[in-house]
C-alpha cells in the first residue's frame, strides 16, 4: 500500500467526524404563527411542536477561514416528534435533518440538552462510544464555563492510544438576525481536542424564543503523525427562516 493510501485511511475517520459534528446544529426567519411558550421551570424556552421547520444556508471555509467558492447549499431541519421520553429524559423533541434524528430538551434552569443520533454514525460509535451515547448540556441559561463533557483515552487503528477531551463553555449573549428579525441568542462553544490527532471547535448560538440553534460555525484541524497537518477546514450554517407549530 502506498504512503498516500495509508494517509487516506488515517485521515478518513476524522474527516467523517468533522462532517458529523458540523451537521449537528442548525438555525431560521420570523414565523407567521404565534410563538408558544415553554413551562416556566425550563427558563421559558420554547418546546417546538411536530411540524416545526428551521431552514439553513451552509457554506464551507478553507484553512484561512475564507468561504470556498461553489460550496453553498441549503437544508431543512424538521421537528418530527415532541413531548416524548428518551434516554432518561422527558419533554424531549426530535429533530430530523439529512437522515439523522437528534434529540433535544432542557434542564429546569433553561440549559439546553442534546443527544446525538446513536444509529447514524456506524463504526465510529465503537471508536468514540462516549461521544455518541450521552446527553450534552449547553449552558445557555446557567452561563457555566469549563464544563468537561468527555475525557477519555481511546485506541485507534494504526495510530494507537490518544487522549480525547471535550468541553463546553458559555461565551455570552448576542443579537442574531434571521431574515428581518433580530433575535437574542446565547453563544456557547464546544471543543474536542486530542494531543495526538486533532482540534475541533464548534460555536453555536441558541435562541430561547424559537427553541433551536440559529447559527453554527465549525473548525477542524487534523494533525497526522508523520505527515503534519492533514486537514484544516470549516463550515458555517446560518438560519434563514423558521416556522413554529
Secondary structure, 3 states (H helix, E strand, C coil): CCHHHHHHHHHHHHHHHHHHHHCCCCCCCCCCCCCCCCCHHHCCCCCCCCCCEEEEEEEEECCCCCECCCCCEEEEEEEEEEEEEECCEEEEEEEEECCEEEEEEECCCCCEEEECCCCCCCCHHHHCHHHHCCEEEECCCCCCCCEEEEEEEEEECCCEEEEEEEEEEEEEEEEEEECCEEEEEEEEEEEEEECCCEEEEEEEEEECCCCEEEEEEEEEEEEECCCEEEEEEEEEEEEEEEECC
